[in-house]
């Protein structure tokens, strides 16, 4: 299925060095945080450390970000942007699963400098259920954009379920990826391929379930709306 995309990845999947904290103050804050995250767990990172590493004042750090989790959210948003800007027009006519494979492989490439940081986040999530839930929320938001980039509908409840399912799938891929030192990312690609095959089966089941669940008759739906309007006016 994804063989065409996988062959094109072998020369690209390298692990560049973590970018230094340079650029604008906001960029320096994000990069300093990611550097610290590669060295220690997020629960051990103090905001003063981030400000010092980024060479900004505490006031400026507070102006830009309220919490370290907000900095992480900004970093994930930046990764989203890199992936969305790197679309391959040649993939437009490929099946949805192939397009999604290509999108998620581009995401792994964008994450390559931050592999140690991602591994650190995963260790923290295993020990802190609250943080795991917060990390999942950020992941779901990003995966909605990844699905959209692959031309897959994310509207409504079905789209929300697809986004959540893809977030869980990609988290499993990341568990393999953080230990995958192969320049061609063979293990990561195999895990992603298997996950997308399972996800496609699940998506078809979801479509079937939505098709067989009866919708309330139009008259009943209208009565519920009318009753709701009367209750609101009371």
C-alpha positions as CSV (number, residue, x, y, z in Angstrom):
1,X,0.0,0.0,0.0
2,X,2.5,2.6,1.1
3,X,5.5,1.2,-0.8
4,X,5.8,4.2,-3.1
5,X,5.8,6.6,-0.2
6,X,8.2,4.4,1.9
7,X,10.9,4.3,-0.8
8,X,11.0,8.0,-1.0
9,X,11.7,8.3,2.7
10,X,14.9,6.3,3.0
11,X,17.3,9.1,2.1
12,X,15.4,11.7,4.2
13,X,14.9,10.0,7.5
14,X,17.9,11.4,9.3
15,X,18.2,12.7,12.9
16,X,19.4,16.3,12.7
17,X,20.7,18.1,15.8
18,X,18.2,19.9,18.0
19,X,18.0,23.6,16.8
20,X,19.7,26.1,19.2
21,X,17.5,28.7,20.9
22,X,17.8,31.4,18.3
23,X,15.3,33.6,16.4
24,X,12.6,35.7,17.9
25,X,12.0,35.7,21.6
26,X,9.0,33.4,21.2
27,X,11.0,31.0,19.0
28,X,13.9,31.1,21.5
29,X,11.4,30.2,24.3
30,X,10.0,27.2,22.4
31,X,13.5,25.9,21.4
32,X,14.9,26.4,24.9
33,X,12.0,24.5,26.3
34,X,12.5,21.6,23.9
35,X,16.2,21.5,24.7
36,X,15.4,21.3,28.4
37,X,12.7,18.6,27.7
38,X,15.4,16.5,26.0
39,X,17.4,16.7,29.3
40,X,14.7,16.2,31.9
41,X,11.0,15.5,32.3
42,X,8.5,18.3,32.0
43,X,7.5,18.1,35.6
44,X,11.1,19.0,36.6
45,X,11.4,22.0,34.3
46,X,11.0,25.4,36.0
47,X,9.9,28.5,34.1
48,X,13.0,30.3,35.3
49,X,15.2,27.7,33.6
50,X,13.3,28.2,30.4
51,X,13.7,32.0,30.6
52,X,17.4,31.7,31.3
53,X,18.0,29.2,28.5
54,X,16.1,31.4,26.1
55,X,17.8,34.6,27.3
56,X,14.5,36.4,27.9
57,X,13.0,38.0,31.0
58,X,10.4,36.2,33.1
59,X,8.0,39.0,32.2
60,X,8.4,38.2,28.5
61,X,8.0,34.5,29.1
62,X,4.8,35.2,31.0
63,X,3.6,37.4,28.2
64,X,4.1,34.7,25.6
65,X,3.1,31.6,27.6
66,X,1.2,30.8,30.8
67,X,2.6,27.3,31.4
68,X,5.2,24.9,30.0
69,X,2.2,23.0,28.6
70,X,1.3,26.1,26.6
71,X,4.8,26.1,25.1
72,X,4.4,22.5,24.1
73,X,1.2,23.3,22.5
74,X,2.9,26.1,20.5
75,X,5.6,23.6,19.4
76,X,3.1,21.1,18.2
77,X,1.3,23.8,16.3
78,X,4.5,24.7,14.6
79,X,5.1,21.0,13.6
80,X,1.5,21.0,12.2
81,X,2.5,24.0,10.1
82,X,5.6,22.3,8.8
83,X,3.6,19.2,7.7
84,X,0.8,21.2,6.2
85,X,3.2,23.3,4.1
86,X,5.0,20.2,2.9
87,X,2.2,18.6,1.0
88,X,3.0,16.4,-2.0
89,X,0.8,17.1,-5.0
90,X,1.7,13.7,-6.4
91,X,-0.2,12.1,-3.6
92,X,-3.5,13.8,-4.5
93,X,-4.8,10.8,-6.6
94,X,-3.6,8.1,-4.1
95,X,-6.1,6.3,-1.8
96,X,-6.8,8.0,1.6
97,X,-4.7,5.5,3.5
98,X,-1.7,6.2,1.3
99,X,-2.2,10.0,1.7
100,X,-2.5,9.7,5.4
101,X,0.7,7.5,5.5
102,X,2.6,10.2,3.6
103,X,1.3,13.0,5.9
104,X,2.3,11.1,9.1
105,X,5.7,10.2,7.7
106,X,6.2,14.0,7.0
107,X,5.3,14.5,10.7
108,X,7.9,12.1,11.9
109,X,10.5,13.8,9.7
110,X,9.6,17.2,11.2
111,X,9.8,15.6,14.7
112,X,13.3,14.1,14.1
113,X,15.3,16.8,15.9
114,X,13.0,16.4,18.9
115,X,13.2,12.6,19.4
116,X,14.7,12.8,22.8
117,X,12.1,15.5,23.8
118,X,9.3,13.3,22.6
119,X,10.7,10.3,24.5
120,X,10.8,12.4,27.6
121,X,7.1,13.4,27.2
122,X,6.1,9.8,26.8
123,X,7.9,8.8,30.0
124,X,6.1,11.6,31.9
125,X,2.7,10.6,30.4
126,X,3.2,7.0,31.6
127,X,3.6,8.2,35.2
128,X,1.0,11.0,35.2
129,X,-2.5,10.3,34.0
130,X,-3.5,13.9,34.2
131,X,-0.6,14.9,31.9
132,X,-1.4,12.0,29.6
133,X,-4.9,13.4,29.2
134,X,-3.6,16.9,28.5
135,X,-1.1,15.5,26.0
136,X,-3.8,13.5,24.3
137,X,-5.9,16.6,23.9
138,X,-3.0,18.3,22.1
139,X,-2.5,15.2,20.0
140,X,-6.1,15.1,18.9
141,X,-6.0,18.7,17.8
142,X,-3.0,18.0,15.7
143,X,-4.4,14.8,14.2
144,X,-7.5,16.6,13.1
145,X,-5.2,18.8,10.9
146,X,-3.3,15.7,9.7
147,X,-6.5,14.1,8.6
148,X,-7.6,17.3,6.8
149,X,-4.2,17.4,5.1
150,X,-4.8,13.9,3.8
151,X,-8.2,14.9,2.5
152,X,-10.2,13.0,5.1
153,X,-13.3,14.6,6.5
154,X,-13.1,15.7,10.2
155,X,-16.5,17.3,10.6
156,X,-19.0,16.3,13.3
157,X,-18.9,13.5,15.8
158,X,-17.4,11.0,13.3
159,X,-14.6,13.4,12.6
160,X,-13.9,13.8,16.3
161,X,-13.8,10.0,16.7
162,X,-11.4,9.7,13.7
163,X,-9.1,12.4,15.3
164,X,-9.1,10.6,18.6
165,X,-8.4,7.2,17.0
166,X,-5.6,8.7,14.9
167,X,-4.1,10.3,18.0
168,X,-3.9,6.9,19.7
169,X,-2.6,5.3,16.6
170,X,0.2,7.9,16.2
171,X,1.1,7.6,19.9
172,X,1.8,3.9,19.3
173,X,3.9,4.7,16.3
174,X,5.9,7.2,18.4
175,X,6.6,4.4,20.9
176,X,8.3,2.5,18.2
177,X,9.9,5.6,16.5
178,X,11.7,6.8,19.6
179,X,13.7,3.5,19.6
180,X,14.1,3.3,15.8
181,X,17.6,4.2,14.8
182,X,17.3,2.9,11.2
183,X,17.9,5.8,8.8
184,X,15.0,4.4,6.7
185,X,12.7,4.2,9.7
186,X,11.7,0.7,8.7
187,X,10.2,-0.3,12.0
188,X,8.3,3.0,12.3
189,X,6.9,2.7,8.8
190,X,5.8,-0.9,9.4
191,X,4.0,0.1,12.6
192,X,2.3,3.0,10.9
193,X,1.2,0.8,8.0
194,X,-0.2,-1.8,10.4
195,X,-2.0,0.9,12.4
196,X,-3.5,2.5,9.4
197,X,-4.8,-0.9,8.2
198,X,-6.5,-1.4,11.6
199,X,-7.7,2.1,11.5
200,X,-9.3,1.7,8.1
201,X,-11.2,-1.3,9.3
202,X,-12.3,0.6,12.3
203,X,-13.4,3.5,10.2
204,X,-15.5,1.3,8.0
205,X,-17.1,-0.2,11.0
206,X,-17.9,3.3,12.3
207,X,-19.5,4.1,8.9
208,X,-21.5,0.9,9.1
209,X,-22.7,1.7,12.6
210,X,-23.7,5.2,11.7
211,X,-25.6,3.9,8.7
212,X,-27.7,1.4,10.8
213,X,-28.4,3.6,13.8
214,X,-31.9,4.9,13.2
215,X,-32.4,8.6,13.2
216,X,-35.5,10.0,15.0
217,X,-38.4,10.7,12.6
218,X,-38.5,14.3,11.3
219,X,-41.7,15.0,13.3
220,X,-40.1,13.9,16.5
221,X,-36.9,15.9,16.0
222,X,-39.1,19.0,15.3
223,X,-41.1,18.3,18.5
224,X,-37.9,18.1,20.6
225,X,-36.7,21.5,19.1
226,X,-40.1,23.1,19.9
227,X,-40.1,21.7,23.4
228,X,-36.6,23.0,23.9
229,X,-37.6,26.5,22.7
230,X,-40.6,26.5,25.0
231,X,-38.4,25.5,28.0
232,X,-35.9,28.3,27.2
233,X,-38.7,30.9,27.0
234,X,-40.2,29.8,30.3
